[in-house]
Every structure is written in C-alpha cells, then in structure tokens.
Amino acid sequence: MTLSARRILLIVSGSIAAYKALELARLLRKEGAAVTGLLTEAGARFVTPHAMAAITGGRVHGDLWSLEDETHAGHIRLAREHDAIVVAPASADLIAKMASGLADDLASTVLLATTKPILVAPAMNPTMWAHPATVANVATLAARGVHFAGPDSGAMAEPEDGPGRLVEPPALLAAIAGLFAGGPLAGRHALVTSGPTWEALDPVRYIANRSSGRQGHAIAAALAQRGARVTLVSGPVALADPPGVIVAKVESAREMLDACRAALPADIAVCAAAVADWRPAEAGERKIKKEAGAPPPTLALAENPDILATLSLPGPSRPRLVIGFAAETNDVVAHATAKRARKGCDWIVANDVSGDVMGGEENRVQIVTEAGVEDWPRLAKSEVAARLAERIARVFA
C-alpha cells in the first residue's frame, strides 16, 4: 500500500451503507493514513460523530456555519490540507450537487473548493443508479477527472437486487491507494472481464466452457501494477483475486453485463472473459429428471447479450480503448478481423485455443488493430498480460 502518512478526508453522506465508512476509516489508519471525518446532515443520521471520532482519533466536521471553524475559512482548509478526498458512501443527491456545482453545505462546499484527487463510491437503489440524471451526473464528474469505485451489484437493504451497493471497504482501500500509485496508467480506470460464465439449466446443471480466467486475471494484475484503478468482473474461477484490484464476482452473461455497466465510466475495457453466446431459454426451477425410456429433453436456447459490442457502442460512457478477445480454433486472424469490425472495438486479441491454451499456463496471441496484425510468440499468460498492459500504457502516454 502507498498510504503511509497520507491525509484522507472521508466524507460520509446519507445511506444505510454509511456504517461501512467506519471500517474504511479503520483500514486507512491501519495502513498509516491520517483520516478526517466529515458527515453530511443525512450521513450523521446513520453514523454518529462520536463513532467516527473514536475510529479516526480526531475531530469530525459537518457544520458549514461553525463560528469556530469558519473564522479561519475552515472549508478551504479542509479542501486544501488533505492529499485526497473520499466520498463513501456517495448518495445520488451528493453526486448531483457535485455535478451541478452546488455548495449549500460543508461537504459540497469542500468538494467545490478542492484541487485534490476525489474518489466517489456511490451507494443507492438500482433504479436511482440507472436513472438518466444519475448516469449523466456520473459522466460529467468522470469527464472532470473525478474517480469512481463501484457500485457493486447485489442485494440491497430494500428487497431488491442490482447495481448500487457500496464497494466493500478492502476494495475501497485498494482504490484509494491507486490514487497515489505511480506508473504510466495512474489516474486511469480499467475494466477487465475474466473467466467463463455459467448459464443455468436447472438448480443443479449449467452450460459453461473451459476458461480458467488466468489470462484475464493476469491482465487485471498487470494494469494495476502500472498504476491503473482496476475493476475485474469475473465469472466463476478457482483463482485468488489479484492484489489491489476491485473484484465483482458473477455467474451468468447477463450478470456480467450488469456489473460492467455498473463499473462505468472507464478509460479502458479489456473483455477477456469467455462469455457464453447462448443460454437456456428457460431454466428449470427444479432438477430436470431422467425418465426411464423417455427421450432426452429438447434444449431451447436464447442469445445472450453481447458485452463487447455493448461496451463498444459510441457515446459518452464508451471507454477510450476497448479491447476484445477472439478464441478461435481455425482461421484465427480472419475471424478476429471480422469480429473487430462487427463489434466496433479498437483491438482484438486473437488466440488459437485448439491446443492446451484454455486452462493452460501459456498463450500465443495476435493483436488485430486498424493498423494491421502483430504476431506475438508463445508466452506465459503473465507475460502476455505484461506486454498488453505496456501497449495499452503507450496509448495513454
């Protein structure tokens, strides 16, 4: 971690997830950072100033009209004397204030007055997160250089499920450390998909493929090592999470697409996952039983969403660099070239999987771009990841 002696201003806004801010403050102090707490009026309804003060070991702020603080322009000091400002959780209301430049309380005033890096960790209902106003506000802030972590996808406080959960404190800690990491991709957000998807037939069986996730996980690690803040959306794999990476774990292609959308905006998207093209049109609610003498059941398939093509669509949320993978068993370059044109992505990493590549330790790839085709020798997947990360870094140099 790169947080020793760093000064972090932690702004807590109104969300049931605010209790996680206390754990985040504890983890930050464990890593050697000095933490100052700032509670919005709504945030103080979920976390008390006394609890925050006990964890941070210092005074907690919240009143824009404090005579003691504002005699010496306290909001300006808070905006300037810290190395970074973290808003966790960030409500839809505070995000809207930031995008609009409003300054009607201490938190929004500090955020408007600062020139330091800002990391925002949203937390809200999935419908609020998907609302066009929130989407536009997030895009506006990202264009101004504000960093985002999450939200995650999953069960909410209310009986709903979807993107909107606050990123867990250890992942938030890694994202904060990424603000100070050196390297050619410092300040960039990379979205990486990895592993297979599982498409349920019934509660017991599923359609899957042989992907181990080794290549995608290696790419996520290589990008993080070069300073990027990385969100890894992973299907089911038997691999440890790469260090310093925010990980969203999913099973199906539809869950993977939802998690990718929730991770936007991003500067870089690398779609290395082996996503199932089809899923059963209807998954059985109970185990499909074999009947003696009966013919096997007919399996009707439905097409899965195309994650690479979706991320490649033109618009304000499109990453600047979108990279897809093409796992082929024949006519590798021809199929990859056609796929690049069809999906609308910038690069395709083509690999011949007819041998021992899927699940193996090595890979041989060809990089297909608008300029042509680069042939790479057979390499360890970690070396393929390192070379690809270096090539990506040159785009942002």
Secondary structure by P-SEA (a helix, b strand, c coil): cccccbbbbbbbcccccccaaaaaaaaaaaabbbbbbbbcaaaaacccaaaaaaaacbbbbcccccccccccaaaaaaaccccccccccccaaaaaaaaacccccaaaaaaaacccbbbbbbbccccccccaaaaaaaaaaaaaccccccccccccccccccccccccaaaaaaaaaaaacccccccbbbbbbbbbbbbbccccbbbbccccaaaaaaaaaaaaaaccbbbbbcccccccccccbbbbbbccaaaaaaaaaaaccccbbbccccccccccccccccccccccccccbbbbbbbcccaaaaaaccccccccbbbbbbbcccaaaaaaaaaaaaacccccccccccccccccccbbbbbbcccbbbbbccccaaaaaaaaaaaaaaaac
